Amino acid sequence: MKIAYSPCPNDTFVFHAWSAGLIPGAPSLDVTYADIDITNGLSEGTEGPEVMKISYAALPWTHPDYALLPCGGALGRGCGPLVLTAGGAADGQFDPALLSGKTVAVPSERSTAYLLFRLWASQNVPGGVGRILVMPFHQVMPAVQRGEFDAGLDILDARFTHQHYGLTMLQDLGSWREQDTGLPIPLGAIVAKRSLDLEAVAGWIRASVDYAWANPEASREYVMSHAQELSPEVAKSHIDLYVNRFTRDLGEDGFAAVDALLGRAAAEGLVPEARLASLRLRSGANAR
């Protein structure tokens, strides 16, 4: 079975057991390690892999041949994207108006990070920001550090490592969203082609998550071989934050968070109206 997910520690931790052939009855995997911007684009057509990790913000454009699985992704609290700059803020305070007309690097125009940024900026940055440039997420912080951009939007390990680049956090978009709605932040989703036995696929993913939690050391070598120069301590912090109860099962509160985010974005004209009900494979006892 062809699958695509990122080389980030949360994805490699989740899928290690399945990719290593440790899940009874599960087919072998042909893995492509791909940046989220690549898989977001692949999800719009039918030529992509059978299973892949995309952004929840890309769901409104996802081809009808794909269904959203209720497991394997990244959704949680205290895990939102960060707006970063190489400059300090006077007295620790940041005026969002300073981003007016500025150049910002983002990891994908169809990422949850960028969607949250646009929602936040529409309320807080007079006249909006200036130029937006998309680049692979692991290149954003170094580019901001070099002064190539006024600010950068970063995800995943940025909250653990941005200080190493001498960067200042201007806004935690996850905290802003959680204070605004009380809901967790939907980041990465797993979609699969409807031609598959979707309940079986969901079951194999859950079994892989369960194995990872029961045997946390088993995946260490695999995780670190793809960890893009992260230290073992940062990789562990990354996994502890992004692999949580929503990874095993979104549940009704998880789906409510996705629905609320995409519904608000559609109401503001930022995304097409999502077909979440038709995309959704329901979680529950009938998922193996």
Salt bridges, closest charged atoms under 4 A:
ASP11 OD1 - LYS53 NZ 2.52
GLU44 OE2 - ARG110 NH1 2.36
ASP65 OD1 - HIS63 ND1 3.79
GLU148 OE2 - ARG146 NE 2.63
ASP172 OD2 - ARG159 NH2 3.35
GLU178 OE1 - ARG77 NH1 3.76
ASP180 OD2 - ARG264 NH1 2.52
ASP197 OD2 - ARG288 NH2 2.94
ASP210 OD1 - ARG248 NE 2.82
GLU217 OE1 - ARG220 NE 2.84
ASP240 OD2 - LYS236 NZ 2.81
ASP249 OD2 - ARG206 NH2 3.44
GLU252 OE2 - ARG280 NH2 2.81
ASP253 OD2 - ARG245 NH2 2.78
GLU268 OE2 - ARG264 NE 3.44
